Amino acid sequence: MKSFSYWFPQLHPQKSWKQFDFVFLTWYLHLTWSENNPRTISLRNPREPETEFLRNIVDIIYNKLNRKQVYLPANLTGMDPRVEEINSWLKHSDAQFLAICGMGGSGKTTLAKCIVYSNWKQFENISIIEDIGSRCKEPHNLLQLQEKLFADISEGKNRKIPSVCEGTFKIEEALQMRKALVVLDDIVEPIQLVALLGHGNINKQSKIIITTRENNAGKWFGSRSWKCQEYKMKLLNDDESLELLSLHAFQSKIPMEGYKELAQHVVQYCEGNPLALEVLGASLLEDNSIQSWKSALNLLEKEIHSGIYSGGERVEGLALDMPMLADEDVTYAHKVMQNK
């Protein structure tokens, strides 16, 4: 760890830092950490209460140490080329918004998290607000989302927000000042964007990614000064689908010997949807006999080609009430469907 004198060479080297008056130190302590120049110092008001000053320091350090902790699921398949495409937007596009559009279960949220995971160092702050569509139904729920977003982009200052209107104003101010990378997951309608971001200008170096099932989300930005680029979520190709299915059904990147043809048939039914492949693969892992696979294929053919779903949700090629799916698989699929 660097010594105190390293960071603050202006101070007398023979004196302990504890000997200096606290108010004097407030002019030296670093509160706006610069990635390129860690000795950058911002002056603080010496009249600020010491307790508030210390709490701000703790908030900042906590935020900086934790901003890269983005959970990514195991067995990611087919993400690299999609991440490269969006990284091109990050580096070269003047559009501050990217709308990742696609059906439920197609991997929109996972892709957005991969972008944050691989690019967080380029930004002062990051924020991922998940499940907005399902969590935005009541005003108090919206307040919770605003508080998290504001805390993430304002140096970790976790403050209560008394009302949605005030929360929007605070977030607007923070977005003008900070170079932030923000993910707003599962936006259902444009009013949610307004409540979370307001109408004001955003720091030109910031980037905001939204995920939505709406295919023409770009129209939400028609009357605004914000520029939005749309990205249509690409489903997995046959090779990627076979690999993902195999990872969940065989715990290997390739099918077991004697199962390749059966696995290819399952891939055709799932039509490249990652969630469908994960759920079916997990269900087949429990009983990996040839007979079990053939039974599953027979049920798939009946359910999908007949168009009869008995009220079950459809995950692009997979009905969630099919008999061969265990209850926990159905529960998992419903949960992910709400988040994608």
C-alpha positions in Angstrom: 0.0 0.0 0.0 1.3 3.5 -0.9 2.3 5.7 2.0 0.6 8.9 3.0 3.6 10.9 1.9 3.4 9.3 -1.6 -0.1 10.6 -2.2 0.5 14.0 -0.5 4.2 15.0 -1.0 3.3 18.6 -0.3 3.0 17.8 3.4 6.1 17.8 5.6 7.7 14.3 5.4 8.7 14.2 9.1 5.2 14.9 10.5 2.5 12.3 11.0 -0.6 13.0 9.1 -2.6 12.7 12.3 -0.9 15.9 13.5 -2.6 17.9 10.7 -5.9 19.6 11.4 -8.8 17.7 9.8 -10.1 20.8 8.0 -6.6 21.3 6.5 -6.6 17.7 5.2 -10.0 18.2 3.5 -8.2 20.2 0.8 -6.0 17.3 0.0 -8.0 14.1 0.4 -9.0 12.7 -2.9 -12.7 12.6 -3.6 -13.0 12.3 -7.3 -10.8 9.4 -8.1 -9.2 9.7 -11.6 -8.4 6.5 -13.4 -5.6 8.2 -15.3 -4.2 10.4 -12.6 -4.9 9.0 -9.1 -3.3 12.1 -7.5 -6.1 14.3 -8.9 -7.5 16.3 -6.0 -10.9 18.1 -5.8 -11.3 20.8 -3.1 -14.1 20.4 -0.6 -15.8 22.9 1.6 -13.9 23.1 4.9 -17.2 24.0 6.6 -18.6 20.6 5.8 -19.3 18.5 9.0 -16.6 15.9 9.6 -19.2 13.1 9.9 -20.7 13.9 6.6 -17.3 14.2 5.0 -16.2 10.8 6.3 -19.4 9.2 5.2 -18.8 10.5 1.7 -15.3 9.1 1.7 -16.6 5.6 2.8 -19.4 5.8 0.1 -16.9 6.6 -2.6 -14.4 3.9 -1.7 -17.2 1.3 -1.4 -18.5 2.3 -4.8 -15.1 2.1 -6.5 -14.2 -1.3 -5.0 -17.6 -2.9 -5.9 -18.4 -1.5 -9.3 -16.8 -4.4 -11.2 -18.7 -7.1 -9.4 -21.1 -8.0 -12.1 -22.5 -11.6 -11.9 -22.4 -13.6 -15.1 -23.9 -17.0 -15.4 -21.8 -20.0 -16.3 -21.9 -21.7 -19.7 -22.3 -18.5 -21.8 -22.5 -19.5 -25.4 -22.5 -17.3 -28.5 -22.0 -14.1 -26.5 -18.5 -13.1 -27.8 -19.6 -12.0 -31.4 -22.6 -10.1 -30.0 -20.4 -8.4 -27.4 -18.0 -7.3 -30.1 -20.8 -5.7 -32.1 -22.0 -3.7 -29.1 -18.4 -2.7 -28.1 -18.2 -1.1 -31.6 -21.2 1.1 -30.6 -19.5 2.0 -27.3 -16.4 3.1 -29.1 -17.6 4.7 -32.3 -21.3 5.6 -32.2 -22.4 9.1 -31.1 -25.7 7.6 -30.0 -25.9 7.6 -26.2 -28.6 5.0 -26.0 -28.7 1.4 -27.3 -31.9 -0.5 -27.2 -31.4 -4.3 -27.2 -34.7 -5.7 -28.6 -35.8 -9.3 -28.6 -38.2 -11.9 -27.4 -38.2 -13.3 -23.9 -35.4 -15.7 -23.1 -33.2 -14.6 -26.0 -30.4 -13.4 -23.7 -30.8 -9.6 -23.8 -30.1 -9.1 -20.1 -27.1 -11.4 -20.1 -25.7 -9.6 -23.1 -26.1 -6.2 -21.4 -24.3 -7.5 -18.3 -21.4 -8.9 -20.5 -21.0 -5.4 -21.9 -20.8 -3.9 -18.4 -18.4 -6.6 -17.2 -16.0 -6.0 -20.1 -16.1 -2.2 -20.1 -16.6 -1.0 -16.6 -13.0 0.4 -16.3 -13.8 3.0 -19.0 -16.5 4.7 -16.9 -16.5 6.6 -13.6 -19.7 4.8 -12.5 -21.8 1.8 -13.6 -25.4 0.9 -12.8 -27.6 -2.1 -13.6 -31.3 -1.8 -12.8 -33.0 -5.1 -13.5 -36.6 -6.2 -13.9 -38.0 -2.7 -14.4 -41.1 -3.9 -16.1 -42.2 -6.1 -13.2 -40.9 -3.8 -10.4 -42.3 -0.5 -11.8 -46.0 -1.2 -11.1 -46.3 0.8 -7.9 -44.9 4.3 -7.0 -42.9 3.0 -4.0 -41.2 0.4 -6.2 -40.2 3.1 -8.7 -38.7 5.0 -5.8 -36.5 2.1 -4.9 -35.2 1.8 -8.5 -34.5 5.6 -8.5 -32.6 5.3 -5.2 -30.4 2.5 -6.6 -29.7 4.3 -9.8 -28.9 7.6 -8.0 -26.6 5.9 -5.6 -24.8 4.1 -8.4 -24.1 7.2 -10.5 -23.5 9.7 -7.7 -20.4 8.2 -6.1 -22.2 5.7 -3.9 -24.1 8.3 -1.8 -27.1 6.2 -0.7 -29.8 8.8 0.0 -33.5 8.4 0.5 -35.6 10.0 -2.2 -38.9 11.4 -0.9 -40.8 11.4 -4.2 -40.6 10.2 -7.8 -40.4 13.8 -9.1 -37.5 14.6 -6.9 -35.8 11.4 -7.8 -36.0 12.2 -11.5 -34.5 15.6 -10.9 -31.6 14.2 -8.8 -30.8 11.6 -11.4 -31.0 14.2 -14.2 -28.4 16.3 -12.3 -26.1 13.3 -11.7 -26.2 12.1 -15.3 -25.0 15.5 -16.5 -22.0 15.3 -14.3 -20.9 11.7 -14.4 -19.4 9.5 -17.1 -21.6 6.5 -16.5 -22.5 3.2 -18.1 -26.1 2.3 -17.2 -28.3 -0.7 -18.0 -32.0 -0.3 -17.7 -33.4 -3.9 -18.0 -36.9 -4.8 -19.3 -38.3 -1.4 -20.2 -41.9 -1.9 -21.1 -43.0 1.7 -21.9 -41.3 5.0 -22.5 -42.8 6.6 -19.3 -40.4 4.4 -17.3 -37.5 6.0 -19.1 -38.8 9.4 -18.3 -39.3 8.6 -14.6 -35.8 7.2 -14.3 -33.8 9.6 -16.5 -36.0 12.7 -16.9 -35.7 14.8 -20.0 -32.4 16.6 -19.5 -29.0 16.3 -21.2 -26.7 13.4 -20.4 -22.9 13.6 -20.1 -21.7 13.1 -23.7 -19.3 10.3 -22.5 -22.1 8.3 -20.9 -23.8 5.3 -22.5 -27.2 3.9 -21.5 -28.3 0.4 -22.6 -32.0 -0.6 -22.4 -33.4 -4.1 -22.9 -36.9 -4.5 -24.1 -39.3 -6.8 -25.9 -40.5 -3.9 -28.0 -39.3 -4.2 -31.5 -39.4 -0.6 -32.4 -38.0 1.0 -29.2 -36.2 3.7 -31.3 -39.6 5.4 -31.8 -39.5 6.3 -28.0 -36.7 8.7 -28.7 -38.2 10.5 -31.8 -39.2 13.7 -29.9 -36.1 13.8 -27.7 -32.6 15.2 -28.1 -31.2 11.8 -27.2 -30.0 9.5 -29.9 -30.8 5.8 -29.8 -29.4 2.9 -31.8 -31.4 -0.3 -32.0 -29.8 -3.8 -31.7 -32.0 -6.7 -32.7 -31.0 -9.6 -30.4 -29.8 -12.5 -32.6 -30.8 -16.0 -31.6 -28.2 -18.8 -31.5 -27.2 -20.5 -34.7 -27.3 -24.3 -34.9 -23.8 -24.9 -33.7 -24.2 -22.5 -30.8 -27.5 -24.1 -29.9 -26.1 -27.6 -30.0 -23.2 -26.5 -27.7 -25.6 -24.8 -25.2 -28.0 -27.8 -25.1 -25.1 -30.2 -24.6 -23.7 -28.1 -21.7 -27.0 -28.5 -19.9 -27.9 -32.0 -20.9 -24.5 -33.7 -20.9 -22.3 -31.2 -19.0 -20.1 -31.1 -22.1 -19.8 -28.9 -25.2 -20.7 -31.8 -27.4 -23.4 -34.5 -27.2 -22.7 -37.9 -25.8 -21.9 -40.7 -28.3 -25.2 -41.8 -29.9 -27.1 -38.7 -29.0 -26.1 -36.2 -31.7 -29.0 -36.8 -34.0 -31.5 -36.6 -31.1 -29.9 -33.4 -29.9 -30.0 -31.8 -33.3 -33.8 -32.5 -33.4 -34.2 -30.7 -30.1 -32.1 -27.8 -31.4 -34.5 -27.5 -34.3 -37.5 -27.2 -32.0 -35.9 -24.6 -29.8 -35.2 -22.3 -32.7 -32.1 -20.8 -31.2 -33.7 -19.5 -28.0 -31.1 -19.8 -25.2 -33.7 -20.2 -22.4 -35.6 -23.0 -24.3 -32.3 -24.8 -24.7 -31.3 -24.4 -21.1 -34.7 -25.6 -19.7 -34.9 -28.6 -22.0 -31.3 -29.5 -21.5 -31.7 -29.4 -17.7 -34.8 -31.5 -17.8 -33.1 -34.2 -20.0 -30.0 -34.3 -17.7 -32.1 -36.0 -15.0 -32.8 -39.0 -17.2 -30.3 -39.2 -20.0 -31.4 -42.4 -21.6 -32.1 -42.7 -25.3 -35.7 -43.6 -24.5 -36.1 -40.4 -22.4 -34.9 -38.3 -25.3 -37.2 -40.0 -27.8 -40.1 -39.4 -25.5 -39.2 -35.8 -25.1 -39.0 -35.4 -28.9 -42.5 -36.9 -29.3 -43.9 -34.5 -26.8 -42.2 -31.6 -28.4 -43.7 -32.6 -31.8 -47.2 -32.9 -30.4 -47.1 -29.6 -28.4 -45.4 -27.4 -30.9 -46.8 -28.6 -34.2 -50.4 -28.9 -32.9 -50.3 -25.3 -31.7 -52.0 -26.5 -28.4 -50.4 -25.0 -25.3 -53.2 -25.4 -22.8 -52.6 -21.9 -21.5 -48.9 -22.4 -21.1 -46.4 -19.7 -22.0 -44.3 -20.3 -25.1 -40.6 -19.6 -25.2 -40.1 -19.6 -29.0 -40.3 -23.2 -29.7 -41.0 -24.5 -26.1 -44.3 -24.6 -24.3 -43.7 -24.3 -20.5 -46.5 -26.7 -19.5 -45.0 -29.7 -21.4 -45.2 -32.9 -19.3 -41.5 -33.7 -19.5 -40.5 -30.5 -17.7 -40.0 -30.7 -14.0 -41.7 -28.1 -11.8 -38.4 -26.5 -10.9 -37.6 -26.1 -14.6 -40.9 -24.4 -15.3 -40.5 -22.1 -12.3 -37.0 -21.2 -13.5 -38.2 -20.5 -17.1 -41.1 -18.3 -15.9 -38.6 -16.4 -13.7 -36.1 -15.8 -16.5 -38.9 -15.0 -18.9 -39.9 -12.1 -16.7 -36.3 -10.8 -16.6 -35.4 -11.1 -20.3 
